[in-house]
Amino acid sequence: MRKFVLSIGLSLMLLTAFAQDEMRLMRFPAIHGDQVVFSYAGDLYTVPLSGGEATKLTNDPDGFELFARFSPDGKHIAFTGQYDGNTEVFLIPATGGEPRRLTFTATLNRDDLSDRMGPNNIVMAWRDNEHIVYRSRKQTFNDFKGQLFAVGIEGGLSEELPLPDGSWCSFSPDGKKMVYNRVFREFRTWKYYQGGMADDVWFHDFETRQTTNLTNHPAQDIFPMWQGNKVYFISDRDRIMNLFVYDLDTKQTEKLTNYTDYDIKFPSLGTSSIIYENAGYLYNFDLRTRLASKIPISIPGDFPAARAKMIDASKFINSFDIAPDGNRIVFGARGMFLQFRPEQE
């Protein structure tokens, strides 16, 4: 009687990727001065703008920490977290520390990160050093049309901004004006869509209550970022999402980057630059030189999901072949190569 011991040769490419110093799949970055914060594998990390080894800020095993934003003075980081089950707004010191929950909302039936409308209570921006603006779907049945709310750093009741709907936004230096998106569909799979759900960059004056369409383009113009007399945003008007700038004085729009393979994703404005995702890496766009540079980042860790392990793949075999000497049989199972070694019992 013979028995077969199954040995698995895991993909060397996968192990090599995790062994490399420079990491990928870093998401939702933000920047203040020379400090960068981003999400990786559901936790928040911080790293110098020049790159290097990242430092872990959060360590929640049951949920995600996402959409981090530095306060204007750089002392705090607000983010969307799932420490207590719900997806809520939290606050920590910029150097790390115990997270403080600021919002308390009812759980939605569709409140997961993987949902096509994205998670709830996403941190959008800081209005000033005391107030965080976030988007919530707690008062709407239309997932594309959430509302913007502001909550203080000490918590308490949130205040709804006097707008019928809102999404990604950025405030003028005095906090009296805002540029923003109305439609929220960044998590949808629509590419190159031009129609009624394609967004524009809008301007709102909180004192006059007047709202003006700044970009008015058929394509998707999203993530507006206000600095000085300019509003930066990304657009797929040339198919690939690139960075553009709108001059509030001349009312002219200029293209700043020319990526042709991968979209710019989730840009965030800092004191003198814009940070964003592209092809899984983080890039910094210097507003003075108008040059983009990749930030080399390494993340130490044991990566348990990448370790070699023994599994029973006998139910997934879909191909096989026998060695010329008849002493080995190789099988294919779900993209892996399996080798059977016959042994005498």
C-alpha positions as CSV (number, residue, x, y, z in Angstrom):
1,M,0.0,0.0,0.0
2,R,1.3,3.4,-0.9
3,K,0.6,6.8,0.5
4,F,1.4,10.1,-1.1
5,V,3.0,13.1,0.7
6,L,2.0,16.4,-1.0
7,S,4.8,19.0,-1.1
8,I,4.0,22.5,-2.5
9,G,6.5,24.7,-4.2
10,L,5.2,28.2,-3.6
11,S,5.7,30.9,-6.2
12,L,9.3,32.3,-5.9
13,M,8.0,35.5,-7.4
14,L,5.6,36.1,-4.5
15,L,8.3,35.4,-1.9
16,T,10.8,37.6,-3.8
17,A,8.2,40.5,-3.9
18,F,7.8,40.4,-0.1
19,A,11.6,40.2,0.4
20,Q,12.3,43.3,-1.6
21,D,13.1,46.5,0.4
22,E,10.7,48.7,-1.5
23,M,7.0,48.0,-0.9
24,R,3.9,48.5,-3.0
25,L,0.1,48.7,-2.5
26,M,0.4,51.6,-0.1
27,R,-2.8,53.6,-0.1
28,F,-4.6,56.8,0.8
29,P,-1.5,59.0,1.6
30,A,-1.4,62.4,3.2
31,I,1.5,64.8,3.8
32,H,2.4,67.6,6.1
33,G,5.8,69.2,5.8
34,D,8.3,66.4,5.4
35,Q,6.1,63.7,7.1
36,V,3.9,61.2,5.2
37,V,1.1,59.0,6.5
38,F,-0.5,56.2,4.5
39,S,-2.4,53.0,4.9
40,Y,-0.9,49.6,4.3
41,A,-2.6,46.2,5.0
42,G,-5.3,48.0,7.0
43,D,-3.0,50.0,9.3
44,L,-1.5,53.5,9.3
45,Y,2.2,54.1,8.8
46,T,4.3,57.2,8.8
47,V,7.6,57.8,6.9
48,P,9.7,60.8,6.1
49,L,9.1,62.5,2.7
50,S,12.6,61.3,1.6
51,G,11.5,57.7,2.2
52,G,13.0,55.0,4.3
53,E,11.6,52.5,6.8
54,A,8.0,53.3,7.8
55,T,6.8,53.4,11.4
56,K,3.5,51.7,12.3
57,L,1.0,54.0,14.0
58,T,-2.0,51.8,14.5
59,N,-2.4,48.1,15.1
60,D,-6.1,47.1,15.1
61,P,-6.4,43.4,14.2
62,D,-10.1,43.5,13.5
63,G,-10.6,46.5,11.3
64,F,-9.1,49.1,8.9
65,E,-7.6,52.5,9.5
66,L,-7.9,54.6,6.3
67,F,-8.0,58.1,4.8
68,A,-5.6,59.8,7.3
69,R,-5.4,63.6,7.2
70,F,-2.9,65.8,9.1
71,S,-4.3,68.8,10.9
72,P,-3.2,72.2,9.4
73,D,-0.7,72.6,12.3
74,G,0.6,69.0,11.8
75,K,-0.1,68.0,15.4
76,H,-2.9,65.5,14.9
77,I,-4.0,62.9,12.4
78,A,-7.7,62.3,11.8
79,F,-8.7,59.0,10.0
80,T,-11.5,56.6,9.4
81,G,-11.3,53.5,11.6
82,Q,-13.2,50.4,12.6
83,Y,-11.9,49.9,16.1
84,D,-15.4,49.4,17.6
85,G,-17.1,47.6,14.7
86,N,-18.7,50.7,13.1
87,T,-16.7,52.8,10.6
88,E,-16.2,56.1,12.4
89,V,-13.9,59.1,12.6
90,F,-10.9,58.8,15.0
91,L,-8.1,61.1,16.1
92,I,-4.5,60.4,17.2
93,P,-1.4,62.6,17.8
94,A,0.7,62.9,14.7
95,T,3.5,60.9,16.5
96,G,1.1,58.1,17.4
97,G,-0.9,57.3,20.5
98,E,-4.3,56.0,21.7
99,P,-7.1,56.7,19.1
100,R,-10.0,58.8,20.3
101,R,-13.4,58.1,18.7
102,L,-15.1,61.3,17.6
103,T,-18.3,60.1,15.8
104,F,-21.1,57.7,16.7
105,T,-23.4,56.7,13.9
106,A,-25.7,53.8,13.2
107,T,-24.2,50.9,11.2
108,L,-25.2,50.8,7.6
109,N,-26.1,47.6,5.8
110,R,-23.4,48.5,3.2
111,D,-20.5,49.8,5.3
112,D,-17.6,47.7,4.2
113,L,-14.4,48.9,2.6
114,S,-15.0,46.6,-0.4
115,D,-18.5,48.0,-1.0
116,R,-18.8,49.6,-4.5
117,M,-19.8,52.9,-2.8
118,G,-16.8,52.8,-0.4
119,P,-17.0,52.9,3.4
120,N,-19.0,55.3,5.5
121,N,-17.7,58.3,7.4
122,I,-14.7,59.0,5.3
123,V,-12.4,61.8,6.5
124,M,-12.3,64.4,3.8
125,A,-10.3,67.4,5.2
126,W,-9.7,69.7,8.1
127,R,-11.6,72.9,8.1
128,D,-9.2,74.4,10.7
129,N,-7.1,73.0,13.5
130,E,-10.3,72.3,15.6
131,H,-12.7,70.7,13.1
132,I,-12.6,67.7,10.8
133,V,-14.9,67.4,7.8
134,Y,-16.1,63.9,6.8
135,R,-18.5,62.5,4.3
136,S,-21.4,60.3,5.7
137,R,-24.3,58.4,4.2
138,K,-26.2,58.3,7.4
139,Q,-29.0,60.6,6.1
140,T,-29.4,59.4,2.6
141,F,-30.6,56.4,0.6
142,N,-28.6,57.6,-2.5
143,D,-25.1,56.2,-2.0
144,F,-23.7,58.7,-4.6
145,K,-25.0,61.7,-2.7
146,G,-23.7,61.7,0.8
147,Q,-23.5,64.8,3.0
148,L,-20.5,66.6,4.5
149,F,-20.3,67.0,8.3
150,A,-17.9,68.7,10.7
151,V,-16.9,67.3,14.1
152,G,-14.7,68.9,16.7
153,I,-11.5,67.4,17.9
154,E,-13.1,66.9,21.3
155,G,-16.0,65.0,19.8
156,G,-19.6,65.9,20.5
157,L,-22.4,66.4,18.0
158,S,-21.5,66.8,14.3
159,E,-22.6,69.8,12.3
160,E,-23.9,69.3,8.8
161,L,-22.4,71.7,6.3
162,P,-25.1,73.8,4.6
163,L,-25.0,71.9,1.3
164,P,-27.4,69.3,-0.2
165,D,-24.6,66.9,-0.9
166,G,-20.8,66.7,-1.0
167,S,-17.7,64.6,-1.4
168,W,-13.9,65.3,-1.6
169,C,-13.3,68.9,-0.6
170,S,-10.7,71.5,0.3
171,F,-11.1,74.9,2.1
172,S,-9.7,78.3,1.5
173,P,-7.1,79.5,4.1
174,D,-9.7,81.5,6.0
175,G,-12.2,78.6,6.0
176,K,-15.0,80.8,4.5
177,K,-14.9,79.2,1.0
178,M,-14.6,75.7,-0.3
179,V,-14.0,73.7,-3.5
180,Y,-15.6,70.3,-3.5
181,N,-17.2,67.4,-5.5
182,R,-20.9,66.6,-5.4
183,V,-20.8,63.0,-6.5
184,F,-19.0,60.2,-4.8
185,R,-18.1,57.3,-7.1
186,E,-14.4,56.8,-6.7
187,F,-14.9,53.2,-5.6
188,R,-17.0,52.3,-8.6
189,T,-15.6,50.4,-11.5
190,W,-16.7,52.9,-14.2
191,K,-13.8,53.9,-16.4
192,Y,-13.9,56.8,-18.9
193,Y,-17.5,57.5,-18.0
194,Q,-18.9,60.8,-19.3
195,G,-22.4,61.5,-18.3
196,G,-24.7,62.7,-15.5
197,M,-22.7,61.0,-12.7
198,A,-19.3,62.4,-13.9
199,D,-18.3,65.0,-11.3
200,D,-17.0,68.5,-11.6
201,V,-15.1,70.8,-9.2
202,W,-17.5,73.2,-7.5
203,F,-16.8,76.4,-5.6
204,H,-18.9,77.4,-2.6
205,D,-18.9,80.6,-0.6
206,F,-20.3,80.0,2.9
207,E,-21.1,83.7,3.4
208,T,-23.0,84.4,0.2
209,R,-24.3,80.8,-0.1
210,Q,-23.3,80.9,-3.8
211,T,-22.1,77.8,-5.6
212,T,-20.3,77.9,-9.0
213,N,-19.1,75.1,-11.3
214,L,-15.4,75.7,-11.9
215,T,-14.4,72.9,-14.3
216,N,-17.7,72.1,-16.2
217,H,-16.2,69.2,-18.2
218,P,-17.8,66.0,-19.4
219,A,-15.0,63.9,-17.8
220,Q,-14.4,63.1,-14.1
221,D,-12.8,66.0,-12.3
222,I,-12.2,65.0,-8.7
223,F,-10.2,65.5,-5.5
224,P,-10.0,69.3,-5.6
225,M,-7.1,70.8,-3.5
226,W,-7.0,74.6,-2.8
227,Q,-3.7,76.4,-2.3
228,G,-3.3,80.2,-2.8
229,N,-5.1,81.2,-6.0
230,K,-5.0,77.7,-7.5
231,V,-7.1,74.6,-7.3
232,Y,-5.4,71.3,-8.1
233,F,-7.5,68.3,-9.1
234,I,-7.2,65.0,-11.0
235,S,-9.1,64.3,-14.2
236,D,-9.5,61.5,-16.8
237,R,-10.3,64.0,-19.6
238,D,-7.3,62.5,-21.4
239,R,-8.4,58.9,-20.4
240,I,-5.7,58.4,-17.7
241,M,-6.2,60.2,-14.4
242,N,-3.6,63.0,-14.3
243,L,-3.0,66.1,-12.2
244,F,-4.4,69.4,-13.4
245,V,-4.5,72.9,-11.9
246,Y,-7.2,75.6,-12.3
247,D,-6.2,79.2,-11.8
248,L,-8.9,81.2,-9.9
249,D,-7.7,84.5,-11.4
250,T,-7.3,83.6,-15.0
251,K,-9.8,80.8,-15.0
252,Q,-7.5,78.7,-17.1
253,T,-6.8,74.9,-16.6
254,E,-3.4,73.4,-17.1
255,K,-2.2,69.7,-17.2
256,L,0.7,69.0,-14.8
257,T,1.4,65.3,-15.2
258,N,1.4,62.9,-18.1
259,Y,1.0,59.4,-16.9
260,T,-0.1,57.0,-19.7
261,D,-0.3,53.6,-17.9
262,Y,-1.8,54.0,-14.5
263,D,-4.2,56.6,-12.9
264,I,-3.2,58.9,-10.2
265,K,-5.3,57.8,-7.1
266,F,-6.3,59.6,-3.9
267,P,-4.1,62.7,-4.0
268,S,-3.7,64.9,-0.9
269,L,-2.3,68.4,-0.6
270,G,0.5,69.2,1.8
271,T,2.2,72.5,2.7
272,S,4.2,72.7,-0.6
273,S,3.5,69.5,-2.5
274,I,0.8,66.9,-3.4
275,I,1.2,63.2,-2.6
276,Y,-0.6,60.5,-4.4
277,E,-0.7,56.8,-5.4
278,N,0.4,55.5,-8.8
279,A,0.9,51.8,-9.7
280,G,1.0,50.9,-6.0
281,Y,3.8,53.4,-5.2
282,L,3.6,56.8,-3.5
283,Y,4.7,59.9,-5.4
284,N,5.4,63.4,-4.3
285,F,4.6,66.3,-6.7
286,D,6.6,69.4,-5.8
287,L,4.3,72.5,-6.5
288,R,7.3,74.8,-7.0
289,T,9.4,72.7,-9.4
290,R,6.4,70.8,-10.8
291,L,8.4,67.6,-10.7
292,A,7.1,64.3,-9.3
293,S,9.4,61.8,-7.5
294,K,8.7,58.3,-6.1
295,I,9.1,57.9,-2.4
296,P,11.1,54.7,-1.6
297,I,9.4,53.0,1.4
298,S,10.2,49.8,3.2
299,I,8.0,48.2,5.8
300,P,9.5,45.7,8.2
301,G,7.3,42.7,9.2
302,D,7.0,38.9,9.3
303,F,4.3,38.8,6.6
304,P,2.7,35.5,7.8
305,A,0.5,35.2,4.7
306,A,3.6,34.9,2.5
307,R,5.2,32.0,4.4
308,A,5.5,28.6,2.8
309,K,3.0,26.1,4.2
310,M,1.6,22.6,3.6
311,I,-2.0,22.4,2.3
312,D,-4.2,19.7,0.8
313,A,-4.7,20.6,-2.9
314,S,-5.9,17.2,-4.0
315,K,-9.4,18.4,-4.8
316,F,-8.2,21.2,-7.1
317,I,-6.0,19.2,-9.5
318,N,-6.7,20.0,-13.1
319,S,-3.6,18.8,-15.0
320,F,-0.7,16.3,-14.5
321,D,2.4,14.7,-16.1
322,I,4.8,11.9,-15.3
323,A,8.6,12.2,-15.1
324,P,10.6,10.2,-17.7
325,D,11.9,7.8,-15.1
326,G,8.5,7.3,-13.7
327,N,9.5,8.3,-10.1
328,R,7.8,11.6,-10.0
329,I,4.4,13.0,-10.9
330,V,3.7,16.7,-11.3
331,F,0.2,18.2,-10.9
332,G,-1.3,21.6,-11.5
333,A,-3.8,22.8,-9.0
334,R,-5.2,26.4,-9.0
335,G,-2.1,27.9,-10.5
336,M,0.5,26.1,-8.3
337,F,2.8,23.2,-9.2
338,L,2.5,20.2,-7.0
339,Q,4.9,17.3,-6.8
340,F,4.0,13.8,-5.4
341,R,6.7,11.7,-3.9
342,P,5.6,8.1,-3.4
343,E,6.7,6.5,-0.2
344,Q,6.5,2.9,1.2
345,E,4.3,2.6,4.2
